[in-house]
Amino acid sequence: NAGVTQTPKFRVLKTGQSMTLLCAQDMNHEYMYWYRQDPGMGLRLIHYSVGEGTTAKGEVPDGYNVSRLKKQNFLLGLESAAPSQTSVYFCASSSTSGSREQYFGPGTRLTVT
Amino acid sequence: AQSVTQLDSHVSVSEGTPVLLRCNYSSSYSPSLFWYVQHPNKGLQLLLKYTSAATLVKGINGFEAEFKKSETSFHLTKPSAHMSDAAEYFCVVRLYAGGTSYGKLTFGQGTILTVHP
């Protein structure tokens, strides 16, 4: 049981390049989330999904797109990277019952130059 | 609207002394409250959660937190700090959301705990 995994762990992009971050969970959770973490700002929600084939915008969605083609995977895409997207990105998942606490992946450190 | 305020951005203690990390929240509805810990270059790990059952909640690694509705607080404590407790701690509130509603999480700014030998 690996929990939540993220690929890649580190990435450096040039401005204007594109990339996709992959998140996978093996807990059969319905809900999945993408956050970014910046110093002194806690975690901010980018996009989330309440089930396969559905996505919704969070607090800071601009410049990002997501897809949830399979229940266990949640992809975050940057079509044209900007230096302001330099951050650490975390994926999380949660169940639909109980306290719905979120389980986090180890993070992806992205630098855009 | 809901919000979370962690009252200290940094807390420094000596090993073996008590730890207190303070958190106040505001929420119009019955909240769920969580504390997460993040060790350097790691993801967030759930320490404990409050979901309207007992107001004193025990978590992992000897941590506990008390929900005080009258003070809108959810402070995290540990009787005796260990070097391995050095990390960043996040207080998080989730609005009650019935049915299959998502229930937005709001994160505090984080408190960095330093433990001195």
gemmi code that builds the backbone of each chain (N, CA, C; Angstrom):
import gemmi

chains = {
    "A": [
        ("ASN", (0.849, -1.198, 0.000), (0.000, 0.000, 0.000), (0.884, 1.248, 0.000)),
        ("ALA", (1.034, 1.873, -1.179), (1.954, 2.992, -1.301), (1.317, 4.302, -0.875)),
        ("GLY", (-0.031, 4.366, -0.760), (-0.686, 5.620, -0.409), (-0.793, 6.517, -1.627)),
        ("VAL", (-0.260, 7.736, -1.514), (-0.275, 8.715, -2.602), (1.153, 8.886, -3.107)),
        ("THR", (1.327, 8.704, -4.399), (2.648, 8.886, -4.994), (2.584, 9.984, -6.047)),
        ("GLN", (3.711, 10.648, -6.249), (3.794, 11.732, -7.224), (5.020, 11.543, -8.101)),
        ("THR", (4.860, 11.891, -9.374), (5.949, 11.810, -10.342), (5.964, 13.073, -11.180)),
        ("PRO", (7.101, 13.743, -11.394), (8.419, 13.447, -10.827), (8.581, 14.075, -9.452)),
        ("LYS", (9.720, 13.903, -8.818), (10.004, 14.528, -7.534), (10.578, 15.933, -7.720)),
        ("PHE", (11.334, 16.118, -8.769), (11.955, 17.417, -9.054), (11.863, 17.673, -10.552)),
        ("ARG", (11.765, 18.975, -10.896), (11.780, 19.312, -12.316), (12.186, 20.763, -12.465)),
        ("VAL", (12.989, 21.031, -13.491), (13.329, 22.403, -13.841), (12.828, 22.650, -15.262)),
        ("LEU", (12.064, 23.716, -15.424), (11.518, 24.070, -16.730), (11.980, 25.453, -17.131)),
        ("LYS", (12.020, 25.690, -18.417), (12.238, 27.050, -18.908), (10.857, 27.681, -19.129)),
        ("THR", (10.817, 28.995, -19.008), (9.577, 29.734, -19.253), (9.000, 29.349, -20.616)),
        ("GLY", (7.694, 29.056, -20.607), (7.017, 28.702, -21.847), (6.923, 27.208, -22.121)),
        ("GLN", (7.722, 26.407, -21.421), (7.655, 24.961, -21.611), (6.411, 24.399, -20.923)),
        ("SER", (6.075, 23.194, -21.304), (4.908, 22.546, -20.694), (5.349, 21.265, -19.985)),
        ("MET", (4.514, 20.836, -19.053), (4.794, 19.567, -18.395), (3.529, 19.066, -17.705)),
        ("THR", (3.552, 17.799, -17.344), (2.449, 17.176, -16.618), (2.980, 16.503, -15.378)),
        ("LEU", (2.315, 16.767, -14.253), (2.630, 16.093, -13.000), (1.585, 14.988, -12.793)),
        ("LEU", (2.082, 13.824, -12.392), (1.186, 12.689, -12.201), (1.033, 12.376, -10.722)),
        ("CYS", (-0.199, 12.144, -10.319), (-0.508, 11.718, -8.958), (-1.275, 10.406, -9.035)),
        ("ALA", (-0.890, 9.460, -8.198), (-1.584, 8.179, -8.152), (-1.859, 7.802, -6.701)),
        ("GLN", (-3.059, 7.240, -6.458), (-3.392, 6.777, -5.110), (-3.984, 5.366, -5.207)),
        ("ASP", (-3.667, 4.566, -4.193), (-4.133, 3.181, -4.184), (-5.089, 2.906, -3.033)),
        ("MET", (-5.759, 3.951, -2.551), (-6.673, 3.814, -1.418), (-8.138, 3.827, -1.855)),
        ("ASN", (-8.366, 3.810, -3.164), (-9.718, 3.813, -3.722), (-10.517, 5.062, -3.307)),
        ("HIS", (-9.809, 6.185, -3.128), (-10.474, 7.419, -2.735), (-11.183, 8.066, -3.912)),
        ("GLU", (-12.349, 8.640, -3.627), (-13.085, 9.351, -4.674), (-12.498, 10.735, -4.936)),
        ("TYR", (-12.102, 11.416, -3.861), (-11.673, 12.805, -3.987), (-10.162, 12.889, -4.147)),
        ("MET", (-9.740, 13.776, -5.060), (-8.316, 14.050, -5.208), (-8.110, 15.546, -5.400)),
        ("TYR", (-6.919, 16.020, -5.027), (-6.661, 17.465, -4.963), (-5.229, 17.756, -5.416)),
        ("TRP", (-5.055, 18.949, -5.978), (-3.717, 19.475, -6.219), (-3.560, 20.800, -5.475)),
        ("TYR", (-2.455, 20.909, -4.725), (-2.115, 22.121, -3.986), (-0.745, 22.612, -4.436)),
        ("ARG", (-0.518, 23.893, -4.197), (0.836, 24.415, -4.271), (1.194, 25.014, -2.924)),
        ("GLN", (2.474, 24.888, -2.577), (2.956, 25.402, -1.302), (4.062, 26.400, -1.563)),
        ("ASP", (3.864, 27.606, -1.075), (4.855, 28.672, -1.203), (5.194, 29.182, 0.181)),
        ("PRO", (6.426, 29.635, 0.383), (6.860, 30.064, 1.729), (5.913, 31.080, 2.350)),
        ("GLY", (5.505, 30.834, 3.594), (4.669, 31.768, 4.334), (3.218, 31.819, 3.900)),
        ("MET", (2.818, 30.931, 2.964), (1.443, 31.005, 2.460), (0.658, 29.723, 2.689)),
        ("GLY", (1.198, 28.802, 3.424), (0.484, 27.554, 3.638), (0.276, 26.822, 2.320)),
        ("LEU", (-0.777, 26.038, 2.245), (-1.115, 25.321, 1.009), (-2.331, 25.970, 0.370)),
        ("ARG", (-2.289, 26.113, -0.929), (-3.422, 26.690, -1.650), (-3.910, 25.697, -2.694)),
        ("LEU", (-5.216, 25.537, -2.755), (-5.823, 24.553, -3.633), (-5.856, 25.061, -5.071)),
        ("ILE", (-5.351, 24.230, -5.981), (-5.322, 24.611, -7.396), (-6.589, 24.092, -8.094)),
        ("HIS", (-6.747, 22.780, -8.100), (-7.916, 22.106, -8.657), (-8.216, 20.892, -7.798)),
        ("TYR", (-9.439, 20.396, -7.927), (-9.786, 19.176, -7.235), (-10.752, 18.359, -8.086)),
        ("SER", (-10.977, 17.116, -7.646), (-11.875, 16.218, -8.374), (-12.669, 15.400, -7.362)),
        ("VAL", (-13.971, 15.307, -7.582), (-14.818, 14.537, -6.673), (-15.164, 13.175, -7.253)),
        ("GLY", (-14.546, 12.838, -8.370), (-14.771, 11.512, -8.928), (-14.184, 11.426, -10.331)),
        ("GLU", (-14.071, 10.201, -10.810), (-13.533, 9.967, -12.156), (-14.311, 10.789, -13.175)),
        ("GLY", (-13.569, 11.470, -14.026), (-14.184, 12.253, -15.087), (-14.667, 13.631, -14.688)),
        ("THR", (-14.487, 14.013, -13.422), (-14.932, 15.334, -12.957), (-13.764, 16.111, -12.394)),
        ("THR", (-13.735, 17.423, -12.647), (-12.732, 18.304, -12.058), (-13.390, 19.642, -11.734)),
        ("ALA", (-12.773, 20.389, -10.842), (-13.304, 21.695, -10.468), (-12.152, 22.602, -10.061)),
        ("LYS", (-12.377, 23.919, -10.153), (-11.341, 24.886, -9.819), (-11.277, 25.117, -8.319)),
        ("GLY", (-10.049, 25.337, -7.856), (-9.839, 25.710, -6.474), (-9.589, 27.198, -6.362)),
        ("GLU", (-8.679, 27.560, -5.438), (-8.399, 28.975, -5.170), (-7.517, 29.631, -6.231)),
        ("VAL", (-6.556, 28.873, -6.753), (-5.551, 29.445, -7.659), (-5.421, 28.605, -8.925)),
        ("PRO", (-6.455, 28.523, -9.772), (-6.433, 27.611, -10.907), (-5.743, 28.149, -12.173)),
        ("ASP", (-5.509, 29.461, -12.217), (-5.026, 30.049, -13.470), (-3.661, 29.516, -13.852)),
        ("GLY", (-3.531, 29.117, -15.127), (-2.259, 28.607, -15.632), (-2.111, 27.102, -15.509)),
        ("TYR", (-3.126, 26.431, -14.936), (-3.082, 24.984, -14.727), (-4.320, 24.327, -15.331)),
        ("ASN", (-4.126, 23.082, -15.780), (-5.274, 22.267, -16.158), (-5.114, 20.893, -15.532)),
        ("VAL", (-6.221, 20.185, -15.378), (-6.192, 18.878, -14.718), (-7.070, 17.901, -15.489)),
        ("SER", (-6.803, 16.613, -15.257), (-7.665, 15.576, -15.805), (-7.710, 14.398, -14.858)),
        ("ARG", (-8.869, 13.752, -14.829), (-9.070, 12.587, -13.956), (-9.741, 11.502, -14.798)),
        ("LEU", (-8.956, 10.879, -15.656), (-9.493, 9.870, -16.569), (-9.693, 8.532, -15.861)),
        ("LYS", (-8.875, 8.275, -14.860), (-9.011, 7.070, -14.054), (-9.160, 7.462, -12.598)),
        ("LYS", (-9.896, 6.688, -11.851), (-10.158, 7.026, -10.451), (-8.866, 7.185, -9.660)),
        ("GLN", (-7.868, 6.371, -9.949), (-6.665, 6.380, -9.131), (-5.649, 7.440, -9.528)),
        ("ASN", (-5.859, 8.106, -10.667), (-4.872, 9.067, -11.153), (-5.463, 10.459, -11.289)),
        ("PHE", (-4.632, 11.467, -11.003), (-5.042, 12.869, -11.151), (-3.848, 13.617, -11.711)),
        ("LEU", (-3.985, 14.154, -12.926), (-2.882, 14.804, -13.615), (-3.013, 16.323, -13.530)),
        ("LEU", (-1.895, 16.972, -13.308), (-1.836, 18.438, -13.298), (-0.941, 18.876, -14.436)),
        ("GLY", (-1.466, 19.734, -15.319), (-0.698, 20.194, -16.458), (-0.408, 21.681, -16.405)),
        ("LEU", (0.792, 22.019, -16.847), (1.168, 23.410, -17.048), (1.419, 23.559, -18.539)),
        ("GLU", (0.605, 24.337, -19.219), (0.735, 24.439, -20.683), (1.876, 25.354, -21.096)),
        ("SER", (2.075, 26.439, -20.360), (3.135, 27.388, -20.668), (3.664, 27.928, -19.345)),
        ("ALA", (4.716, 27.281, -18.869), (5.187, 27.574, -17.514), (5.700, 28.999, -17.377)),
        ("ALA", (5.459, 29.576, -16.194), (5.929, 30.920, -15.855), (6.716, 30.850, -14.553)),
        ("PRO", (7.656, 31.771, -14.347), (8.430, 31.774, -13.093), (7.543, 31.808, -11.850)),
        ("SER", (6.360, 32.417, -11.941), (5.450, 32.478, -10.786), (4.916, 31.102, -10.394)),
        ("GLN", (5.124, 30.121, -11.254), (4.683, 28.761, -10.945), (5.781, 27.927, -10.279)),
        ("THR", (6.900, 28.549, -10.004), (7.923, 27.900, -9.184), (7.345, 27.664, -7.800)),
        ("SER", (7.309, 26.411, -7.385), (6.631, 26.072, -6.143), (6.853, 24.594, -5.842)),
        ("VAL", (6.325, 24.167, -4.713), (6.251, 22.737, -4.414), (4.789, 22.333, -4.556)),
        ("TYR", (4.547, 21.295, -5.319), (3.190, 20.861, -5.616), (2.889, 19.566, -4.870)),
        ("PHE", (1.748, 19.562, -4.200), (1.319, 18.389, -3.458), (-0.019, 17.898, -3.987)),
        ("CYS", (-0.092, 16.594, -4.106), (-1.342, 15.933, -4.424), (-1.880, 15.310, -3.141)),
        ("ALA", (-3.193, 15.219, -3.037), (-3.813, 14.584, -1.878), (-5.064, 13.851, -2.317)),
        ("SER", (-5.506, 12.929, -1.480), (-6.760, 12.230, -1.749), (-7.507, 12.031, -0.445)),
        ("SER", (-8.821, 11.839, -0.556), (-9.630, 11.571, 0.634), (-10.840, 10.736, 0.252)),
        ("SER", (-11.403, 10.102, 1.275), (-12.606, 9.317, 1.054), (-13.825, 10.225, 1.087)),
        ("THR", (-14.998, 9.656, 0.863), (-16.239, 10.430, 0.881), (-16.970, 10.298, 2.211)),
        ("SER", (-16.411, 9.562, 3.150), (-17.117, 9.321, 4.402), (-16.264, 9.744, 5.585)),
        ("GLY", (-16.895, 9.799, 6.757), (-16.173, 10.137, 7.976), (-15.631, 11.551, 7.931)),
        ("SER", (-14.482, 11.747, 8.518), (-13.891, 13.086, 8.604), (-13.222, 13.522, 7.310)),
        ("ARG", (-13.088, 12.606, 6.356), (-12.532, 12.932, 5.033), (-11.164, 13.585, 5.129)),
        ("GLU", (-10.347, 13.136, 6.082), (-9.014, 13.722, 6.142), (-8.264, 13.408, 4.855)),
        ("GLN", (-7.395, 14.316, 4.492), (-6.670, 14.171, 3.243), (-5.309, 13.531, 3.499)),
        ("TYR", (-4.929, 12.663, 2.582), (-3.632, 12.003, 2.618), (-2.789, 12.593, 1.496)),
        ("PHE", (-1.590, 12.993, 1.861), (-0.745, 13.748, 0.937), (0.372, 12.901, 0.349)),
        ("GLY", (0.735, 13.265, -0.892), (1.916, 12.701, -1.508), (3.171, 13.425, -1.037)),
        ("PRO", (4.348, 12.972, -1.486), (5.618, 13.537, -1.022), (5.971, 14.865, -1.667)),
        ("GLY", (5.275, 15.264, -2.717), (5.521, 16.561, -3.326), (6.398, 16.508, -4.563)),
        ("THR", (6.243, 17.522, -5.407), (7.088, 17.740, -6.576), (7.622, 19.163, -6.500)),
        ("ARG", (8.935, 19.281, -6.517), (9.562, 20.619, -6.465), (9.818, 21.077, -7.880)),
        ("LEU", (9.122, 22.142, -8.305), (9.219, 22.646, -9.669), (9.868, 24.022, -9.661)),
        ("THR", (10.876, 24.177, -10.508), (11.515, 25.476, -10.701), (11.355, 25.883, -12.146)),
        ("VAL", (10.862, 27.101, -12.359), (10.704, 27.634, -13.715), (11.671, 28.812, -13.868)),
        ("THR", (12.578, 28.692, -14.820), (13.605, 29.740, -14.984), (13.282, 30.658, -16.175)),
    ],
    "B": [
        ("ALA", (-17.724, 32.319, 5.832), (-16.309, 32.131, 5.479), (-15.570, 31.486, 6.649)),
        ("GLN", (-14.562, 30.759, 6.352), (-13.780, 30.132, 7.397), (-12.334, 30.590, 7.273)),
        ("SER", (-11.638, 30.644, 8.393), (-10.232, 31.012, 8.360), (-9.526, 30.350, 9.524)),
        ("VAL", (-8.217, 30.276, 9.413), (-7.380, 29.685, 10.447), (-6.208, 30.619, 10.703)),
        ("THR", (-5.918, 30.863, 11.975), (-4.773, 31.683, 12.341), (-3.874, 30.903, 13.269)),
        ("GLN", (-2.659, 30.686, 12.848), (-1.658, 30.102, 13.737), (-0.886, 31.268, 14.333)),
        ("LEU", (-0.919, 31.359, 15.634), (-0.508, 32.585, 16.312), (0.998, 32.780, 16.349)),
        ("ASP", (1.763, 31.741, 16.108), (3.217, 31.841, 16.132), (3.788, 31.258, 14.846)),
        ("SER", (4.627, 32.009, 14.170), (5.247, 31.463, 12.967), (6.432, 30.562, 13.331)),
        ("HIS", (7.075, 30.839, 14.474), (8.191, 30.023, 14.950), (8.031, 29.784, 16.444)),
        ("VAL", (8.317, 28.551, 16.869), (8.363, 28.220, 18.293), (9.651, 27.443, 18.533)),
        ("SER", (10.349, 27.814, 19.583), (11.606, 27.157, 19.903), (11.532, 26.618, 21.328)),
        ("VAL", (11.854, 25.334, 21.510), (11.820, 24.721, 22.837), (13.074, 23.889, 23.026)),
        ("SER", (13.342, 23.552, 24.278), (14.434, 22.625, 24.576), (13.879, 21.205, 24.640)),
        ("GLU", (14.719, 20.256, 24.286), (14.310, 18.854, 24.357), (13.854, 18.531, 25.778)),
        ("GLY", (12.727, 17.828, 25.889), (12.212, 17.440, 27.199), (11.253, 18.435, 27.808)),
        ("THR", (11.094, 19.611, 27.224), (10.156, 20.616, 27.736), (8.850, 20.563, 26.940)),
        ("PRO", (7.773, 21.151, 27.500), (6.474, 21.059, 26.801), (6.435, 21.887, 25.520)),
        ("VAL", (5.561, 21.431, 24.629), (5.327, 22.130, 23.367), (3.890, 22.659, 23.354)),
        ("LEU", (3.727, 23.911, 22.908), (2.397, 24.483, 22.705), (2.405, 25.215, 21.370)),
        ("LEU", (1.587, 24.771, 20.442), (1.419, 25.448, 19.160), (-0.028, 25.915, 19.101)),
        ("ARG", (-0.217, 27.223, 18.879), (-1.544, 27.800, 19.027), (-2.253, 27.979, 17.695)),
        ("CYS", (-3.553, 27.704, 17.716), (-4.367, 27.810, 16.511), (-5.747, 28.340, 16.886)),
        ("ASN", (-6.185, 29.379, 16.208), (-7.558, 29.870, 16.333), (-8.238, 29.765, 14.976)),
        ("TYR", (-9.501, 29.515, 14.987), (-10.232, 29.359, 13.735), (-11.501, 30.187, 13.780)),
        ("SER", (-12.037, 30.441, 12.615), (-13.382, 31.001, 12.541), (-14.146, 30.205, 11.508)),
        ("SER", (-15.364, 29.854, 11.868), (-16.187, 29.063, 10.971), (-17.644, 29.270, 11.357)),
        ("SER", (-18.472, 29.436, 10.363), (-19.895, 29.661, 10.632), (-20.619, 28.372, 10.991)),
        ("TYR", (-19.996, 27.262, 10.696), (-20.656, 25.987, 10.893), (-19.786, 25.096, 11.767)),
        ("SER", (-20.285, 23.909, 12.082), (-19.504, 22.970, 12.878), (-18.303, 22.506, 12.070)),
        ("PRO", (-17.121, 22.831, 12.523), (-15.943, 22.490, 11.712), (-15.364, 21.130, 12.065)),
        ("SER", (-14.628, 20.574, 11.131), (-13.671, 19.523, 11.442), (-12.310, 20.205, 11.492)),
        ("LEU", (-11.485, 19.809, 12.440), (-10.182, 20.442, 12.620), (-9.092, 19.393, 12.600)),
        ("PHE", (-7.972, 19.746, 12.024), (-6.864, 18.814, 11.868), (-5.548, 19.525, 12.184)),
        ("TRP", (-4.599, 18.747, 12.630), (-3.204, 19.184, 12.675), (-2.394, 18.231, 11.798)),
        ("TYR", (-1.584, 18.837, 10.913), (-0.670, 18.086, 10.079), (0.754, 18.503, 10.423)),
        ("VAL", (1.693, 17.584, 10.225), (3.104, 17.882, 10.409), (3.833, 17.660, 9.085)),
        ("GLN", (4.806, 18.527, 8.817), (5.608, 18.395, 7.599), (7.079, 18.471, 7.978)),
        ("HIS", (7.771, 17.361, 7.834), (9.213, 17.357, 8.042), (9.889, 17.877, 6.782)),
        ("PRO", (11.098, 18.393, 6.899), (11.775, 19.012, 5.753), (11.759, 18.114, 4.517)),
        ("ASN", (11.348, 18.711, 3.408), (11.335, 18.036, 2.105), (10.444, 16.794, 2.089)),
        ("LYS", (9.425, 16.801, 2.927), (8.478, 15.675, 2.961), (7.067, 16.192, 2.732)),
        ("GLY", (6.139, 15.257, 2.535), (4.732, 15.614, 2.439), (4.129, 15.838, 3.808)),
        ("LEU", (2.849, 16.153, 3.842), (2.152, 16.411, 5.095), (1.601, 15.108, 5.660)),
        ("GLN", (1.775, 14.959, 6.966), (1.293, 13.762, 7.651), (0.256, 14.169, 8.687)),
        ("LEU", (-0.858, 13.464, 8.731), (-1.904, 13.783, 9.691), (-1.456, 13.403, 11.101)),
        ("LEU", (-1.517, 14.396, 12.024), (-1.187, 14.156, 13.427), (-2.430, 13.753, 14.215)),
        ("LEU", (-3.491, 14.520, 14.034), (-4.726, 14.245, 14.763), (-5.875, 15.010, 14.125)),
        ("LYS", (-7.113, 14.640, 14.536), (-8.289, 15.281, 13.967), (-9.394, 15.402, 15.017)),
        ("TYR", (-10.182, 16.457, 14.893), (-11.366, 16.654, 15.718), (-12.582, 16.684, 14.797)),
        ("THR", (-13.579, 15.842, 15.140), (-14.765, 15.785, 14.282), (-16.031, 15.739, 15.115)),
        ("SER", (-16.114, 16.564, 16.160), (-17.305, 16.755, 16.994), (-17.565, 15.613, 17.957)),
        ("ALA", (-16.596, 14.804, 18.223), (-16.723, 13.785, 19.270), (-16.050, 14.365, 20.532)),
        ("ALA", (-15.104, 13.672, 21.128), (-14.430, 14.170, 22.320), (-13.665, 15.447, 22.012)),
        ("THR", (-13.692, 16.389, 22.940), (-13.019, 17.668, 22.687), (-11.515, 17.582, 22.873)),
        ("LEU", (-11.043, 16.596, 23.645), (-9.605, 16.377, 23.781), (-9.235, 15.231, 22.848)),
        ("VAL", (-8.391, 15.537, 21.906), (-8.063, 14.578, 20.858), (-6.611, 14.155, 20.999)),
        ("LYS", (-6.389, 12.866, 20.983), (-5.003, 12.357, 21.046), (-4.573, 11.940, 19.649)),
        ("GLY", (-3.312, 12.260, 19.349), (-2.790, 11.919, 18.051), (-1.562, 11.035, 18.147)),
        ("ILE", (-0.812, 11.023, 17.063), (0.393, 10.197, 17.039), (1.549, 10.915, 17.715)),
        ("ASN", (2.564, 10.145, 18.091), (3.811, 10.676, 18.648), (3.610, 11.509, 19.914)),
        ("GLY", (2.565, 11.224, 20.689), (2.353, 11.889, 21.969), (1.697, 13.258, 21.897)),
        ("PHE", (1.297, 13.698, 20.728), (0.628, 14.988, 20.588), (-0.852, 14.878, 20.934)),
        ("GLU", (-1.403, 15.962, 21.427), (-2.835, 16.051, 21.622), (-3.292, 17.498, 21.424)),
        ("ALA", (-4.591, 17.658, 21.210), (-5.143, 18.994, 20.995), (-6.515, 19.047, 21.640)),
        ("GLU", (-6.864, 20.239, 22.115), (-8.166, 20.419, 22.756), (-8.999, 21.416, 21.977)),
        ("PHE", (-10.203, 20.994, 21.609), (-11.136, 21.864, 20.919), (-11.898, 22.673, 21.957)),
        ("LYS", (-11.799, 24.004, 21.872), (-12.525, 24.883, 22.786), (-13.414, 25.796, 21.953)),
        ("LYS", (-14.681, 25.453, 21.919), (-15.604, 26.196, 21.064), (-15.735, 27.642, 21.517)),
        ("SER", (-15.785, 27.861, 22.837), (-15.983, 29.223, 23.348), (-14.813, 30.137, 22.996)),
        ("GLU", (-13.635, 29.553, 22.848), (-12.451, 30.336, 22.502), (-12.087, 30.192, 21.024)),
        ("THR", (-12.835, 29.403, 20.290), (-12.545, 29.063, 18.877), (-11.067, 28.730, 18.717)),
        ("SER", (-10.600, 27.837, 19.581), (-9.194, 27.469, 19.529), (-9.037, 25.954, 19.400)),
        ("PHE", (-7.885, 25.564, 18.903), (-7.554, 24.145, 18.745), (-6.040, 24.037, 18.877)),
        ("HIS", (-5.533, 24.282, 20.069), (-4.090, 24.318, 20.305), (-3.507, 22.915, 20.390)),
        ("LEU", (-2.304, 22.773, 19.867), (-1.598, 21.483, 19.848), (-0.569, 21.458, 20.970)),
        ("THR", (-0.525, 20.384, 21.728), (0.418, 20.291, 22.840), (1.108, 18.939, 22.857)),
        ("LYS", (2.262, 18.938, 23.530), (2.988, 17.697, 23.796), (3.749, 17.908, 25.096)),
        ("PRO", (3.679, 16.976, 26.023), (4.297, 17.201, 27.344), (5.816, 17.340, 27.297)),
        ("SER", (6.461, 16.628, 26.376), (7.916, 16.591, 26.382), (8.419, 16.509, 24.945)),
        ("ALA", (9.091, 17.553, 24.504), (9.555, 17.611, 23.121), (10.729, 16.662, 22.882)),
        ("HIS", (10.751, 16.128, 21.672), (11.855, 15.269, 21.234), (12.494, 15.918, 20.011)),
        ("MET", (13.759, 15.643, 19.816), (14.456, 16.246, 18.666), (13.724, 15.943, 17.356)),
        ("SER", (13.143, 14.767, 17.261), (12.467, 14.377, 16.012), (11.165, 15.144, 15.777)),
        ("ASP", (10.724, 15.936, 16.766), (9.513, 16.741, 16.586), (9.775, 18.010, 15.778)),
        ("ALA", (11.040, 18.334, 15.555), (11.366, 19.542, 14.787), (10.799, 19.410, 13.378)),
        ("ALA", (9.904, 20.338, 13.021), (9.179, 20.263, 11.753), (8.289, 21.494, 11.643)),
        ("GLU", (7.518, 21.549, 10.569), (6.506, 22.588, 10.431), (5.131, 21.966, 10.658)),
        ("TYR", (4.293, 22.679, 11.388), (2.977, 22.168, 11.766), (1.886, 23.077, 11.201)),
        ("PHE", (0.865, 22.442, 10.657), (-0.236, 23.178, 10.044), (-1.548, 22.835, 10.735)),
        ("CYS", (-2.268, 23.869, 11.120), (-3.630, 23.719, 11.624), (-4.575, 23.898, 10.429)),
        ("VAL", (-5.558, 23.023, 10.325), (-6.417, 23.011, 9.141), (-7.875, 22.887, 9.582)),
        ("VAL", (-8.756, 23.638, 8.946), (-10.178, 23.558, 9.258), (-10.939, 23.144, 8.011)),
        ("ARG", (-11.934, 22.297, 8.206), (-12.803, 21.907, 7.099), (-14.237, 22.176, 7.501)),
        ("LEU", (-14.950, 22.901, 6.629), (-16.358, 23.152, 6.859), (-17.104, 21.836, 6.864)),
        ("TYR", (-18.077, 21.720, 7.750), (-18.939, 20.555, 7.682), (-19.625, 20.526, 6.327)),
        ("ALA", (-19.616, 19.378, 5.696), (-20.258, 19.250, 4.390), (-20.958, 17.909, 4.355)),
        ("GLY", (-22.258, 17.939, 4.366), (-23.010, 16.702, 4.372), (-23.060, 16.060, 3.006)),
        ("GLY", (-23.569, 14.859, 2.960), (-23.709, 14.138, 1.693), (-22.365, 13.939, 1.035)),
        ("THR", (-22.307, 14.200, -0.261), (-21.054, 14.002, -0.992), (-20.364, 15.326, -1.281)),
        ("SER", (-20.748, 16.395, -0.574), (-20.103, 17.683, -0.818), (-18.621, 17.609, -0.501)),
        ("TYR", (-17.869, 18.418, -1.180), (-16.415, 18.374, -1.080), (-15.901, 18.829, 0.265)),
        ("GLY", (-16.347, 19.967, 0.805), (-15.862, 20.433, 2.102), (-14.467, 21.007, 2.020)),
        ("LYS", (-14.391, 22.304, 1.709), (-13.110, 22.960, 1.459), (-12.239, 22.969, 2.707)),
        ("LEU", (-10.944, 22.699, 2.516), (-9.965, 22.820, 3.593), (-9.345, 24.204, 3.564)),
        ("THR", (-9.141, 24.773, 4.743), (-8.392, 26.017, 4.849), (-7.200, 25.764, 5.752)),
        ("PHE", (-6.010, 26.099, 5.266), (-4.770, 25.836, 5.987), (-4.305, 27.096, 6.705)),
        ("GLY", (-3.756, 26.907, 7.903), (-3.042, 27.986, 8.545), (-1.708, 28.207, 7.854)),
        ("GLN", (-1.008, 29.270, 8.289), (0.257, 29.637, 7.648), (1.399, 28.726, 8.038)),
        ("GLY", (1.215, 27.957, 9.076), (2.261, 27.049, 9.529), (3.058, 27.613, 10.697)),
        ("THR", (3.504, 26.725, 11.578), (4.396, 27.075, 12.693), (5.604, 26.165, 12.620)),
        ("ILE", (6.767, 26.780, 12.560), (8.006, 25.993, 12.533), (8.454, 25.746, 13.963)),
        ("LEU", (8.566, 24.487, 14.327), (9.021, 24.105, 15.670), (10.490, 23.723, 15.614)),
        ("THR", (11.270, 24.395, 16.428), (12.695, 24.064, 16.586), (12.881, 23.459, 17.968)),
        ("VAL", (13.631, 22.368, 18.045), (13.900, 21.708, 19.320), (15.407, 21.724, 19.553)),
        ("HIS", (15.819, 22.343, 20.642), (17.240, 22.441, 20.990), (17.636, 21.318, 21.945)),
        ("PRO", (18.868, 20.804, 21.786), (19.334, 19.733, 22.687), (19.439, 20.235, 24.135)),
    ],
}
model = gemmi.Model(1)
for chain_id, residues in chains.items():
    chain = gemmi.Chain(chain_id)
    for i, (resn, *xyz) in enumerate(residues, 1):
        res = gemmi.Residue()
        res.name, res.seqid = resn, gemmi.SeqId(i, " ")
        for name, pos in zip(("N", "CA", "C"), xyz):
            atom = gemmi.Atom()
            atom.name, atom.element = name, gemmi.Element(name[0])
            atom.pos, atom.b_iso = gemmi.Position(*pos), 0.0
            res.add_atom(atom)
        chain.add_residue(res)
    model.add_chain(chain)
structure = gemmi.Structure()
structure.add_model(model)
structure.setup_entities()
